[in-house]
Amino acid sequence: MSASLKIFSNYEYKKSFFPAIEPDILTNNNSLQVYTIQHYLKDIIIPVQAYRTSFYFLIFVVKGFVQQQIDDEIFTVNEGSCIHVKQGNWTLTHAVSEDAEGYVMLYEDDVLTQYLLMHGNQDYYKHAPFLSLDGYDKQAIAATFILLDEELKHLQNRSEIYLPIFNSVLARLNHYALPTCWSVRDMEIVYRFKQLVQSHHINTRSVLYYARQMAISENYLNKCVKKATGKSAKQWITEFSIRHSMLLLHDMTQDIAEIAYHLNFQSPSYFTRLFKKTTGQTPKEYRLKMRSSVR
């Protein structure tokens, strides 16, 4: 793994993680795609290095389980639950059970934009990454994925049919959105802030920089981030960079000092102090603990 985490396009994702994929599916560039876990994801080669995607994807499990990491949290997605990986998240698959069945749905920015224009964006921004569905909804979504899978195989690209089907999936998941008293504006700001930090935290950790990118005041940005995360914007940026370094530390060929300089910390010693303050252990201790856990 290089010092930078790779950002996969739709094509690169399928080529890297679906080893048995057919050529016509590999080159499919439709903005919305659905694949079955049992035919594709189950063949994934473990272990997988952390990566990011330029698109969004949902994993919905109807049998068995998939263990997926988003940023620094690992989720076990089992029967009747799903995980929603948004554009820019760091993610990787840890395990797929032998009996795993379900669906992987990939969608691009233009599909999301159409959904938000038609249905509004308040509930979408409140989605938790992991959702456990009740009996009726898990059956309904399973049936919807079957219908969507079949429709996307049609010889004609009938977006006027499959996009409303896709919209119904997100609309159903909206009922599991996190409750909040925030305004839509506040949620949009926090969501946009996180996207910007994902893209630019190596080059700058200045809160003022991110506030200016969104044409808001530094105080207002801090207020929104504090309400959403319980942390200041500066603290959130720093911890995000440390989480990035934790993923890079999995690659034993990368020297700790090299990782520190790549992530633009002022020195390896400063990086070590900040890492310990954030995680309670030094980068070296983290690596030793990580290495012993995989033996």
N, C-alpha and C positions, 0 to 999 in steps of 0.2 A: 504494500500500500504506500502510495506517495504521501507526502506531508499534507496535501490537500485531499479532502474527501471528494470523491467523484460525484458529479451531478449527471444522472442518467436521463437521457431522452426516452420516450416510449420504446423506440426501436432498440436502443442499447439495453434497456431493462429486460426486454423479452429475450434478446440474444444472450445476455449474461445469466439469467435465472431460469429460463425455460429451455433446458438443453435438448429436449425432444420436439421442439416446436417445428411445425411445417413451414416451408419457405413462404407460402402465400400469407400465412398468419404473421410471420416475422416482418414482412414488408407492409402489412396493413397499417395505414397511417390515419385511419378514421379517428375523430376526436373522442369517440366513446367506444370502448372495447370491453368485452366480457369473456373470461376464460374460466374453466373449471379447475378447482384445486387438484382434483384427482388425476387430471390429464396433463397438467403442466407444473403447478407449484410443488407437487409431491416429489418431482424429480430434481428439485433444487439441490445443488451440491453444498453441503454444510461442512465447515463453517463459512459464513458469508461475511465479508468485510462491510463495515458501515458505509452507507452511501446516501445521497439525496436524489430526489427526482424533480424534473421540470414539470411534472404533471401531478395529479391527485389520484389516490386509489383507495378502494374499499376491499377488505377481505371479509367475507361472510361465510361462516362455518355451519354446516348442517349435520356433520358427523365428525368424530375425532377432535383434533385440536391443531392449531397453528400457534407457535410461540413467536411473537414479533416484538421487537424493540423500537420505541419511538423516543428519540433523544436519549435520556438516561434512564428510562423506565421500561421494564419488560412486562408484556401482557400475554396471558394465555387465553387465546380466543377459542372457545369450545362451542358445543352445539347451541345454536340460537343466539350467538353473539357475533359482533363484528368489530373491526378496528378500522379507523378512518385516518389514513396517512395524508397529510396535506402537503402541498408543494413547499419544498424547502426543508421539511423535517429531516433530521438524520434518522435513519431506520435500517434495520437488518432482520433477517429471519434466523431464529435460533434453532427451531425444530418444527417438523411437520410429521404428525403421527402416520403410521402405516395405513390406517383406515380413514384418513382425512378426506372429507368431501365438502364441497361448497363452491364458492365463486370468488374470483378476483375481478373487480371492475376498475378500469383505468379511464380517467376523463381529463380533458385538457381545459385550459383557461376559457376558451370560447364557449364551451358547454356550461361551465359554471356561471359565466357572465349572463348567458341567456336565462339560466335558472333564477339568478338574483334579480334580474330585471322584471321577471314575471311574478316572482313570489316574495320579493323583499329579502333583506339580508340579516335581519335581527337574530333569528334562530340559528342560521348557519354559523354565525360567529360564536355561538354558545355551545356548539357540539363538543362533547368530551371525546378524546381519541378512542376510548373503548366503551362500547355500548352492549349491555345485556338486555335482550328483547323479551317481552312477555309472550305467552303462548300463541295468541292470535297474530301478533305482529311478526313473529319469526316465521310462522306458516305463510303469511301474506307476502313477506319479502322473499322467501324461498320460491314461491310461485311466480313472483314478479321477475326474479332473476332467470327462471326457466323461460318465461315469455320474452325477456329482453335478449337472452342468448340466441333464441330461435330467430327473432326478428333481425338481429344483426347479421345473421347468416344469409339473409335474403339477397338475391342477386342484385336488386336495386337498393340504392342507399336511401331508405325512406325515413329521413330524419324527422318528418312531421309525425311519424308513428313512434319511433323509438325514443325521441327526446321526452315526450310526455310520460313515457313509462319510466325513464330514468328520473324525471322530476318527482314522480310518485315515491321513489325510494328515498330521496333526500327529504321530501315532505313528511314521510312517515318517521324518519329518524329525528326530525325536528321536535317530535313529541317527547324525545328523551334529552332534549337540550338542557343545559344547566340553568336553574332558575337564577335570575339576577334582576336588580333594579336599575341597572345601567341604562343609559340612553344608547340608541343605535350609534350615535356619533362617537361615544366613548369606546364602544366595542370595536368600531372600525379603526380608531386610532391605535388601540393596543394591538390589533391584528396586523396593521400596517407596520407598526414599530417592530414587531417580532420578525416580520418578513425582511425589513431593512437591516436589522441586526444580523440575521442569518447571512445576508449577502455581503455586509460591509464591516463586520466586527473586527476583522483582522487589520484593516486599514485605519479604523478610527473607533474609539470608545467614548467619544465626546457626546454627551446628551444633547448639547446645543446643536451639533451636526444633524442628529436625527429629528430634532424639533424643527429645524429649518427645512429639512426635506419634506416635512408634512405641513409647512407653513403655519405652525402653531407655536405658542410660547413654551419655553423650557419648563416653566412651572405647571402649565396645563398638562404637558406630557407626563411629568412626574406624578401628578395627581391621578391620571388615568391608569398608569402602570402600577402605582401603589394600590389602587382600588382592586385591580385585577389580580395582582400577584402577591401583595403584601410586602413588596420590596420596592426600593427606589429604582428609577430607570438605570442609574449608574451601577447599582448592585446587580440588576438583572443582566446587563451587558457583560459585566465581569464574570458572573457565574456561567453565562452562556459560553464565553471563551474557555473557561475551565472545563466545561462539559465537552467542548470540542477537543481539548487536549487529552481528555480521558479516552476518547475514541482513538486518537492518534497513538496513544501510549500502548495500544494493543499490538502495534507493529514493532516487534523487538529489534528490527533493523534500524529504526529511527532513534538516534541519540536524543536524550532528554533536552540537552542544550539546543540541538537542532530544531526540535519542536517548539521550544520557547522562542527562538528567534523567528521561526516561520510565523508564529501567531502574534509576532510584533510586541512581545513583552520586552521591557527595557534591558533585562539581563536574565540569565538562567537562575540566579539566586533570588531575584525578585519574583520570578515565576514560581519557584519552589515555595517561597513564603506565602504567596497568594493561594497557591494550590492547597497548602496545608490549612490555611485559614478557612478555606471554603469546604474542604472535604475531611479535614481532621487527620490527614496523612500526607506525607511527601509523595512526589511523583514516583520516586524509587520504591517506597513502601507500597504504593498502589500497584506497581508492576509486579512486585514480589508476591503480593496477595493474589493478584489476578493469575499469575503463572501457577501458583500452587493450587488454585481452585479448578484448573483444567486438567490436572494430572489424574 
